[in-house]
Amino acid sequence: MPFPSSGKAFASSSCELPDITRDWLHDTVWKTRYRTAFGGDGLGVHPSVTSFTMHEEAHVQAGKLVRDLHDLGQAYGYAGVPRAYQWTGLAGAKVCKPGYHRYGAALDFTRFDWGPDCFVDTAVHGRARRYLRRRYLAVIAMCRKHFGTVLHLHHDPDGSHWNHIHVDRGRKAVAADWDYQTDTTIIQWAARDLAGITDMAIDGDFGPQTEEGFKALRDAFRTGDVDPAASSANFRIWLDLIGRHGMADKDAGEYRADTRAKAAGRDE
């Protein structure tokens, strides 16, 4: 039974949709851990493996995300070293409160871990040194492949997402929409940290500066007429390119759209 996709359905205050409880995503070796606190360095503390309850479809989509992150680490590992995915940090999934969490159709990610020297902590790395911001951006791009809504420190409508990434399936992984802040912020972030447009505002407004950033990325990626707004398949090509560059800490243009042999780009 799929979870609701209409606004009317989410007007309900009940939390009765089917769900499952797991302590892993995609494969039983890739465990989930609950963030219990923050350390003195601001990084989240995830002391032990924890089970989370969520809608089965959300679990499947999150598993695809983790699978793609593993592929990225193996093919485009930081400093040229293959990185095997280890575990995922979460702040929550199914919670009886307004919104998609009520139905187990949303997850709040806090850490993505390929080992002690290669991870993304969502409370710190979005505003850290560029190579860490790039890795965080790679995670955002992979999230968008499998979830329609991705909220983070640069797309934070209520001021609560500075320390976690919220994803939900209220909107599926469709073609890019430049009137949609989830999509526009990804392009702006990539233009700033991959294409070198350091004064790029990451504000979700696809204005003249963002248009120039988009063109710079298109030229660097050599995507030609692969318009990310034309189809979900085209957008995934762009998201994969952003993910590869971000994970490997490379400037836009290091990899091209026809890089298939090591692509992490599986479909939805």
N, C-alpha and C positions, 0 to 999 in steps of 0.2 A: 504493500500500500504506500504510494508516494505521499510525501508531506505536501501541505497546501502551497499553492503558488500565487494565490490571489490575495489582495488586501482584505477582502471580505472574510476569507477563511481565518486570517490572523486577528480578526476582531474578537474571536472566541477567547475565553479565559481558561479553557480547559487544557490539560497537558496529557492527553490520553493516546497519542499516536504510538504505533509500535516502535520499539527501540531495541538495541542490543547493548551489551556491556562488554568491553574489551580492554586489555592492557597493551595493545599493539595496533599498529597501522600497516596494512598491506601484507606483512609477514610477521610471524610470531617473534622473530628475532629483533624486530624494530619496536622496542617497547615505548610506552608513554609514561611520563613522569609529571607529577603535579608540582607547580611552583608554590612553595610555602612561605617564602620570605625573599628579602633582598640582602646581599652581602654588602660589606663596606665599600666595595668597588662598584656598587650599583647593579651588579649582575644578579640574575635570579638564582635562587637556591632551589634545587630539585632533588631532594634527598633519596627518593625511593620510587620504584615502579608502582604505578597507580592505574587502576581501571577507571574508565570513563563510560558513561551511558550516552548514547546518541542514536539518531535515526540510522538505519542500516545504509541508506543511500549516502548520508554524510560520511559514514565510515569508509565506504567504498571510494568516494571522491578524495578523501584525505589520504587514503592508501595510495591512490594514483599520484598525488602530490609527492608523498614520501618516496615512491618508486622513482619519480623523475629527479628528485633531489639526489638520490643515490646514484643515478646514471650521470648526473652532472658532476658529482664528486669524483666518479671513476674516470670520466673522459676529460674533464676540465678542472681538475683539482688545483687548488692554490699552490703556487710555486712549482707547478708542473708535476706534482706528486698525486697519484690516484688516491682518492679518499673514499672509504667505505662508510656509508651512513650508519649511525649508531642508535640514536634515540631522539624522541620528540618531547618537548616540554609543552604543557597545556595549563591554562588557568581555569578551564571549564568547558563544558559542552552543553548537555541538556540541563537546563535550569528553569524552574517554573516562574517565569517573569515575562513581561511583554516582549514580543519580537520572535525571531527565529530560534533563539535558544529554547523557548518554550516547547518547541516541537523536536528538539534534538537535531535541528537542521543547521546549526551554527557551531563553530568551534573557535576558541580563543587560544592561539598559539603563542608560546613564550620563548621557546628555544628550538633550534634545529642543529643537530650535533653530528659532525663527522669525526670527532675526536677532540682531545684537549687543546690542540693548536689550530682547530678549524671548526668554528661554530658561529651561529648567529644568535645573539641574545637580543630580544626585541625591546628590552628596556634601555639598552645602551648603544647598540651598534648603528642605529639609524642616524645618529648624530656624531659618530666617531670618525676616525681617519678614513680616507677615501676607500681604501681596499676593503674595509669593513662595511662601509655604506654600499659599495658595489655588491658585496655578498648578500647583504640584506635585500637589495634590489633584485638580485637573482631569485631569492625566495618569493618576493612579491610577484614577480613575473610568473613563476611556476604556480603560485596560488591562483592567479587569474586564469590560468589554463583550465582549472577544474572547478572554480567557484565564480559565480557572477559578481558577487560583492566582496571586495577586499578593503578593509579599513585598517589604517596604520597611522603612524605619527604625522604623515603628510596628507592624510585623508581621514580626518578625525572630526566628524560632525558634532559630537557632544563633548569633546575634550577628554575622553577617557581612554583613548587608544594609543597614548604615548608609550605604553609599556607592553603592548601585546598586538598581535595581528588577528583581527576578527574576519572570519570568512563565513559566507552562507550561500545557499543555493536559491535565494529569492529571485535571482536572475541567472540563467545558465551561462556557460562559457561560450558566448556568441561573438559575432563580429564586434570590433571596436566601435564605440560610440563616443565622439568627442564632446558631446553634451553631458557625458557621464563621468563624474569625477574619478571614479576608480580607474578608468582607462586613461584619462588625460594625465593624471598624476604619474602614471608609469612612464609615459612618453617624456614628461618634463624631467623626471628623475634621471632617466636614461640620457637625455640631452645634457643635463648638468654633469653627471658623474662618468658617463662613457664618452660623450662627444665633446666634452671640455667647455661647455657653455656655462661658466662658473656663476654667472649672475642670473641664471634661469630661476624664475619664481615657480615653486611647486605649490600651486594654489588651486588646481583643478579647472582653471579657466583657459580654454583653447583660443588664446588671442594671437596677435601678430608674433610675439616672441616665441610662443610655443610652436607656431607654424614654421618659423625658421629652425627651431630645434628639431622638429619632425623631418624637415628637408635635409638637415645635416645628418641625421641618423640614416635616412633613406639612402643618401649618397654614400655614406661610409659602409653601410651594410650591403650596398649594391642590390637592393631588393627590386629596383626597377618599377614595374607596374604591379607589384604585389601589394595591393592596397589593404591594410589591416582592417579598414572599415567596410570592405566589400564582402567578407565571409569570415566565418570562424576559423577555417583552415588557414587563411592568409594571416589572421591575427596570431595564430599559434606559431607561424613561422617567425614573426617578429618577437613574440614572447620567448621562443627558444633562443633566438639570437641574443636577446637581452640577458637571458639566463646564462648562456655560455660566457659572454664577456664579463658579466658580473662575478661569476664563480671563479673564473681564471684570473680576475683582476687585469683585464686587458682593455685598451682603448677601442672604441667602436671602429670596426674595419678589420680587426684581427681575424675574424671569422666571417664567412659569407653565407648567404642564404642557401647555397647548394652544398654546405658542409653536412653530409648525410652519415658518413661512416661512424661518427661518434655522437650523433645527435641524441639528446635527451628528449626529443620532441615526439613522444607518443601522443595519440589523440585523447579526446575527452573520455 
